[in-house]
Amino acid sequence: MCIRIRFFRTFIADMNDFLYVNHANDYAIHVGAEVWHPMVSVVHFDELGEIRHSLNKMGVYAIFVQDNFPDNPTYGMGGYDTSKGSLTAAAPGQVIGKPDDGHRKVYHGWALLFDAEFMRGTTFEQRLPDYHFFSYHVNEALHTTDGEKELLWQLMEMIRRFIRHRGQTPMTDRILQDYIVLVCDYCLLFYERQFQTLAGKQGDLLHRFQRVLADYYERGLQHHHGLPNVKYCASELCLSPSYFGDVVRSVTGDSPTQVIQHFLIDRAKSLMVSGLTVTQVADALGFEYPQHFTRFFKKHTGMQPSRYVRSIQNKEP
């Protein structure tokens, strides 16, 4: 059974528990890795031996591709399944890792960290809205195939070799930025592979999504919160909005917003056919004003609600 993880954390961390990773090299320095560039860091865990845990408050972007992770770490809004190697990504403002409990452990894999300012005005910034994996929850991490993992490791090794042996110039920084975009694009590609794999396994997702929407109205939540939204539905299904959107698209071809809109139109038609007025339907669905419902209905059906009702009545014997 899925235990819904709400916005509040299930733990309260003392401010001193955090390792503040405000710059790309803060984490590398903490674990004893070499530093070669002021705004980009590549960490090869296999070379470090045993290291202590850290609960990292991220001020940078980070991509971890590892064979193993700390037991029961925090990632995004919850715990993380460490049963097999995976890719996790974090954006500024997120918390990732595990509080230092004094234990040491050997980890296998790589991490790439880079400052947001380093990527300002680049292709990365333009494509960032597509890189949804930076805002996924822990249970939505990418479980890489061996080939995918090896490719990402090779790219990170190439980046480290590049910053080791090339001085920092505008040209080398541009090449380094392109490397980072390439890593992110591969992450996006591999997530698409995972979504395609999940499509068959998530065949009941649309049914559960529809059930969440139906329950919303059965509980009368529209009278207190208005129309159902993507964030609410994702939370009810124990998914982040970003991952929820990507999975729904892979299964249905529509965005969650479109699925909700289709649900509302279908429900509105049923209510009007049952004899409710436009004002009553608007209220029953959770629209603030009847005219808002009228505009919504016309936008998605091409006709006014009153015209739809007349079309149905004209079909009656």
Secondary structure as GFF3:
##gff-version 3
##sequence-region A 1 317
A	DSSP	three_ten_helix	15	17	.	.	.	ID=ss1
A	DSSP	beta_strand	18	21	.	.	.	ID=ss2
A	DSSP	alpha_helix	24	31	.	.	.	ID=ss3
A	DSSP	beta_strand	40	44	.	.	.	ID=ss4
A	DSSP	three_ten_helix	45	47	.	.	.	ID=ss5
A	DSSP	beta_strand	50	52	.	.	.	ID=ss6
A	DSSP	beta_strand	55	58	.	.	.	ID=ss7
A	DSSP	beta_strand	61	66	.	.	.	ID=ss8
A	DSSP	beta_strand	74	75	.	.	.	ID=ss9
A	DSSP	beta_strand	78	79	.	.	.	ID=ss10
A	DSSP	beta_strand	86	90	.	.	.	ID=ss11
A	DSSP	beta_strand	95	97	.	.	.	ID=ss12
A	DSSP	beta_strand	104	106	.	.	.	ID=ss13
A	DSSP	beta_strand	109	114	.	.	.	ID=ss14
A	DSSP	three_ten_helix	117	119	.	.	.	ID=ss15
A	DSSP	alpha_helix	123	127	.	.	.	ID=ss16
A	DSSP	three_ten_helix	128	130	.	.	.	ID=ss17
A	DSSP	three_ten_helix	132	135	.	.	.	ID=ss18
A	DSSP	three_ten_helix	138	140	.	.	.	ID=ss19
A	DSSP	alpha_helix	146	165	.	.	.	ID=ss20
A	DSSP	alpha_helix	170	201	.	.	.	ID=ss21
A	DSSP	alpha_helix	205	218	.	.	.	ID=ss22
A	DSSP	alpha_helix	222	225	.	.	.	ID=ss23
A	DSSP	alpha_helix	230	236	.	.	.	ID=ss24
A	DSSP	alpha_helix	241	252	.	.	.	ID=ss25
A	DSSP	alpha_helix	256	273	.	.	.	ID=ss26
A	DSSP	alpha_helix	278	285	.	.	.	ID=ss27
A	DSSP	alpha_helix	290	301	.	.	.	ID=ss28
A	DSSP	alpha_helix	305	315	.	.	.	ID=ss29
###
